[in-house]
Amino acid sequence: MTPPPAIEPRRIVIAGGGIAALETVMALHDLGQGRFDLTLVAPDDTFRLRPMTVAVAFSTGQVTDVPLRDVSTRFGVRLVRAAVEAVDADARRVRCSNGDEVGYDLLVLATGARAVAAYDDALTFSDRDLVALARLLDDVEQGLCSSVAVVVPPSGTWSLPAYELALAIARHASDAGVADMPVHLVTPEPTPLAIFGTAGAEATRQLRRDASIQLHTDSFASVERDGRITMMPGGRRITVARVVALPRIEGRAIKGVPADDNGFVPTDDHGRVVGAEHIYAAGDGTNFPVKQGGLATQQADAAARHIAASAGAAVDPVPFRPVMRGMLLTGAKPRFLRSEPAGGRGEPRVTDSALWWPPVKVFGRYLSRWLADEQGIAPSPDGEEHVAIDVELGPDREAAPLALQPLDPDRGRAGGGA
Ligand SMILES: Cc1cc2nc3c(=O)[nH]c(=O)nc-3n(C[C@H](O)[C@H](O)[C@H](O)COP(=O)(O)OP(=O)(O)OC[C@H]3O[C@@H](n4cnc5c(N)ncnc54)[C@H](O)[C@@H]3O)c2cc1C
């Protein structure tokens, strides 16, 4: 019998305590067969599944925090509770906010992005301020709010929560017997959930009919005081009682690490940071234009495979090839849509069965199973009410992934529109 390949023990520091960081830890633990010496440097005690924020709006779920101690115990990771402040790439050391210096053979940056308010005169939808969201929904239920607009800002943010939020608000109004309260959704996307191509439009079509949401696509909003919204191009105006906006996101440049003008870290297909030795990055903090939890796990897996292969493990270093998986919480019965690559013109296929397993909102090869099997975190808020969409981005996207425009995927496509 051939002995299994010897895996070089490596000191690997992972910076971050979110989706990409945890997927990296779990993938390295598995692929490295427990031979890697792993350290997680994260400022918080807990991991928060932020995409579940919107479940609060549906009153069917909650944002669950998982202690990072559980990850540390289960996967043999040392925890340093601090933020990475600077990286000395030559000395292979990170400097932490608690004054510690931690040496590494390889560093994986998974520090995410910063969500900042896109408009001064709107409520910003964020997992940090669930009280404000709950207050808005209370007002809707009590008839204290005559109309609401949900706004997707022009910067390339993940738009799906805006649709969920609009549906949740409309549902709260109708459940409370507040008849015909106008709910507007204002988005720069040319079609609803444009990143998912025809499947996105299909997923939202019937819902909009049922929930009577007024959709304003191709609209770049400016929000003024007293709920006045002007949409460009064209200058159409609406005035609503309340405005909720998704945040825009900015990179978190770390001293000593290459970053673009917006603070995002440039990476190659295997997650290696361009212009730095021995450093990888995954997730929202990289310069991949679509910021989404599922993609963050796929980037983490690609980086972990490359690290494991380079340490001698018998795995192929498969590059990052994005597959978009979206779960739209709807308050209706579950539907599953599989589509051709985003921007394609074919009809999406509707299937009865789950498109990925476990059918969670953020699917990560390791993270989802761990959350479901070992943390008992429910697959979807009540296990039922969602539309799931599965789209490969297609060969031209693979050739030019950085050209992808998250809110308008046809723009920037080779041979595509302006
Ligand atoms: C309201 C909302 C709804 C969403 N809905 C969906 C959805 O339905 N589906 C989906 O796929 N995605 C969704 N997303 C996007 C998804 O949450 C992100 O894409 C995902 O969290 C990115 O993972 P990440 O690990 O890169 O970053 P994060 O999850 O943001 O984690 C970053 C981590 O790094 C830590 N950190 C920050 N700075 C440092 C530092 N200097 N040193 C060490 N650690 C640091 C942070 O504390 C945090 O633990 C949603 C996002 C929001 C805000």
The ligand as an SDF file (V2000), in Angstrom:
LIG
                    3D

 53 58  0  0  0  0  0  0  0  0999 V2000
  -28.1550   42.4310    5.9100 C   0  0  0  0  0  0  0  0  0  0  0  0
  -27.3620   41.5160    5.0330 C   0  0  0  0  0  0  0  0  0  0  0  0
  -27.9690   40.4720    4.3470 C   0  0  0  0  0  0  0  0  0  0  0  0
  -27.2370   39.6010    3.5450 C   0  0  0  0  0  0  0  0  0  0  0  0
  -27.8600   38.5840    2.8920 N   0  0  0  0  0  0  0  0  0  0  0  0
  -27.1270   37.6800    2.2080 C   0  0  0  0  0  0  0  0  0  0  0  0
  -27.7350   36.5200    1.6350 C   0  0  0  0  0  0  0  0  0  0  0  0
  -28.9540   36.3590    1.6780 O   0  0  0  0  0  0  0  0  0  0  0  0
  -26.9360   35.6130    1.0420 N   0  0  0  0  0  0  0  0  0  0  0  0
  -25.5940   35.7810    0.9800 C   0  0  0  0  0  0  0  0  0  0  0  0
  -24.8950   34.9020    0.4610 O   0  0  0  0  0  0  0  0  0  0  0  0
  -24.9880   36.8710    1.4490 N   0  0  0  0  0  0  0  0  0  0  0  0
  -25.7150   37.8230    2.0780 C   0  0  0  0  0  0  0  0  0  0  0  0
  -25.1120   38.9170    2.6260 N   0  0  0  0  0  0  0  0  0  0  0  0
  -23.6820   39.1130    2.3950 C   0  0  0  0  0  0  0  0  0  0  0  0
  -22.8590   38.2530    3.3220 C   0  0  0  0  0  0  0  0  0  0  0  0
  -23.2440   38.4690    4.6700 O   0  0  0  0  0  0  0  0  0  0  0  0
  -21.3850   38.6010    3.1180 C   0  0  0  0  0  0  0  0  0  0  0  0
  -21.0540   38.4450    1.7630 O   0  0  0  0  0  0  0  0  0  0  0  0
  -20.5020   37.6790    3.9370 C   0  0  0  0  0  0  0  0  0  0  0  0
  -20.7570   37.8780    5.3080 O   0  0  0  0  0  0  0  0  0  0  0  0
  -19.0350   37.9090    3.6260 C   0  0  0  0  0  0  0  0  0  0  0  0
  -18.2540   37.0740    4.4430 O   0  0  0  0  0  0  0  0  0  0  0  0
  -16.8100   37.5320    4.9160 P   0  0  0  0  0  0  0  0  0  0  0  0
  -16.3200   36.4460    5.7850 O   0  0  0  0  0  0  0  0  0  0  0  0
  -16.0030   37.9440    3.7640 O   0  0  0  0  0  0  0  0  0  0  0  0
  -17.0450   38.8530    5.7670 O   0  0  0  0  0  0  0  0  0  0  0  0
  -17.8220   39.0050    7.1450 P   0  0  0  0  0  0  0  0  0  0  0  0
  -18.8870   38.0010    7.2850 O   0  0  0  0  0  0  0  0  0  0  0  0
  -18.1900   40.4580    7.1910 O   0  0  0  0  0  0  0  0  0  0  0  0
  -16.7210   38.7300    8.2500 O   0  0  0  0  0  0  0  0  0  0  0  0
  -15.5940   39.5540    8.4080 C   0  0  0  0  0  0  0  0  0  0  0  0
  -14.9720   39.1950    9.7330 C   0  0  0  0  0  0  0  0  0  0  0  0
  -13.6910   39.8100    9.8760 O   0  0  0  0  0  0  0  0  0  0  0  0
  -13.5910   40.4340   11.1400 C   0  0  0  0  0  0  0  0  0  0  0  0
  -12.6160   41.5180   11.0170 N   0  0  0  0  0  0  0  0  0  0  0  0
  -12.8000   42.7670   10.5310 C   0  0  0  0  0  0  0  0  0  0  0  0
  -11.6450   43.4500   10.5440 N   0  0  0  0  0  0  0  0  0  0  0  0
  -10.7000   42.5900   11.0350 C   0  0  0  0  0  0  0  0  0  0  0  0
   -9.3140   42.7020   11.2900 C   0  0  0  0  0  0  0  0  0  0  0  0
   -8.6390   43.8260   11.0120 N   0  0  0  0  0  0  0  0  0  0  0  0
   -8.6610   41.6570   11.8040 N   0  0  0  0  0  0  0  0  0  0  0  0
   -9.3120   40.4800   12.0750 C   0  0  0  0  0  0  0  0  0  0  0  0
  -10.6380   40.3320   11.8550 N   0  0  0  0  0  0  0  0  0  0  0  0
  -11.3180   41.3640   11.3320 C   0  0  0  0  0  0  0  0  0  0  0  0
  -15.0160   40.8650   11.4550 C   0  0  0  0  0  0  0  0  0  0  0  0
  -15.1860   41.0640   12.8380 O   0  0  0  0  0  0  0  0  0  0  0  0
  -15.7800   39.6400   10.9350 C   0  0  0  0  0  0  0  0  0  0  0  0
  -15.7610   38.6090   11.8920 O   0  0  0  0  0  0  0  0  0  0  0  0
  -25.8310   39.7940    3.4230 C   0  0  0  0  0  0  0  0  0  0  0  0
  -25.2120   40.8470    4.1080 C   0  0  0  0  0  0  0  0  0  0  0  0
  -25.9530   41.6900    4.9130 C   0  0  0  0  0  0  0  0  0  0  0  0
  -25.2630   42.8110    5.6590 C   0  0  0  0  0  0  0  0  0  0  0  0
  1  2  1  0
  2  3  1  0
  2 52  2  0
  3  4  2  0
  4  5  1  0
  4 50  1  0
  5  6  2  0
  6  7  1  0
  6 13  1  0
  7  8  2  0
  7  9  1  0
  9 10  1  0
 10 11  2  0
 10 12  1  0
 12 13  2  0
 13 14  1  0
 14 15  1  0
 14 50  1  0
 15 16  1  0
 16 17  1  0
 16 18  1  0
 18 19  1  0
 18 20  1  0
 20 21  1  0
 20 22  1  0
 22 23  1  0
 23 24  1  0
 24 25  2  0
 24 26  1  0
 24 27  1  0
 27 28  1  0
 28 29  2  0
 28 30  1  0
 28 31  1  0
 31 32  1  0
 32 33  1  0
 33 34  1  0
 33 48  1  0
 34 35  1  0
 35 36  1  0
 35 46  1  0
 36 37  1  0
 36 45  1  0
 37 38  2  0
 38 39  1  0
 39 40  1  0
 39 45  2  0
 40 41  1  0
 40 42  2  0
 42 43  1  0
 43 44  2  0
 44 45  1  0
 46 47  1  0
 46 48  1  0
 48 49  1  0
 50 51  2  0
 51 52  1  0
 52 53  1  0
M  END
$$$$
